[in-house]
């Protein structure tokens, strides 16, 4: 096990989360909700990092499913903007927004 624990990262582009690995976490990754649920049910993880916009099984649905099985596993949801549907955060323990910067006019 890595020094800081094992994270299940469910993200369309898990390479974007490489900073976590560089800081001592072991990453178990999936690029969609189906694979993420399969990994969650087959592995022991310390926490979950999940992207909200995953397609068919979005992050909100995934968080609800995960909390039904293991309610104490912390979930961090990643969102691209502050306007997510009502109830999107009901089953998450923390929320991180990524707001893309506009190119500066030099």
Secondary structure, 3 states (H helix, E strand, C coil): CCCCCEEEEECCCHHHHHHHHHCCCEEEEECCHHHHHHHHHHCCCCEEEEECCCCCCCHHHHHHHHHHHCCCCEEEEEECCCCCCCCCCCCCCEEEECCCCCCCCC
